[in-house]
């Protein structure tokens, strides 16, 4: 059973990322998250009033936090453990890249 949340528009309901059975690969989930973050950022930029902008900012922060925690708890430790040689360096490089805010 898929759970869903409403995201600021009564017409838009999205399932939690963790319940999507089609996303069998972690890399697919990460790509999906990055695309979603870019879309949320565009929604902030294109918001018609301050209330809508605030709601999209809140959504962006929520998605970014969820994504970052997932990478820190699952992806980076897996890289460090299973990619030999160089997994620790790859994980550290990704951590450093995520410290930079990108403007799309």
N, C-alpha and C positions, 0 to 999 in steps of 0.2 A: 504494500500500500504506500503510495507516494504522499508525503505531507507537502503542503504548499504554504507559501506566505504571500501576502499582498505587498506589492512594492509601489506605493504612491499613485497608482492608477487603477481604478476599479476594473479595467479591462486586462490588466497584466498580472498574471499569477505565475510564479515560477517555483518549481520544486527545489527542495534543498539539494545542493550539489552532491551530498553524500548519499542520496537515494537514487541517483540516476544509474540504472543498471548498464546502460550503453557505455558508460565511462569506465572501461575495464582497465585502462592504463592510467597510471598517475600522470604521465606526461600529457595525456588528453585533458585531464582535469585542470592541470596547470595552465595549459593553453586556453581553455575555456574561461578560467578565472581572469587571465590577463585581458582577454577580449571583453569580458564583462566589466572589468575595471575601466578600460578605455571608453566603453559605452557610457558608464556612469559619469565619467569625467566630462564627456561631451554633453551629457544631460545637464550637468552643472553649468557649463558654459552657455548652453542654449535656454536655460530656464527663463520663463517670462516674468517672474516676480521673485521677491526675496524669500517668500515662504516655500515656493517650489525649489529654489536654489538650496535652501537649508535642508529640505527633505532629501534631495539628491546627495548633498554633502554627507548627511548622516548615513545614507545607504552606502556611499563610497567608503567611508571610514569603517563601517561594519564589514563590508566585503574584504577590504584590505587587511583588517585585523584577522578575520577568519582565514584568509589565504596565507598570511604570514605565519600564523600559529601552526597551520597544517604543514607548511614547509619546514619549520623549525622542529616539529615533533616527529615528522615522518620522513620527509624527503632527504634532508641533510644527514640525519643519522644513517639512513639507508645508503646514501652515496658513500659516506665514510666507511661503512662496514663492508659493502659489497663491490665497490669499484676499486680494483687493485691493478696497478699502482695509480696513485693520484686522486683517489676519491676525497681525501681530506682537503687537498688543495682545491678541487672543484667546488666542494661545499663552501669553503671559505671565500672563494671568488664570488660565488652566488650571494653569499651573505653581504659581502662588501658592495656588490652591485645594487642590492636592495636598500642600501643606506642612501642612495641617490634618488631624488625625486625627479621623475621624467615628466616633461610637459608634452602631451600629445597634440 
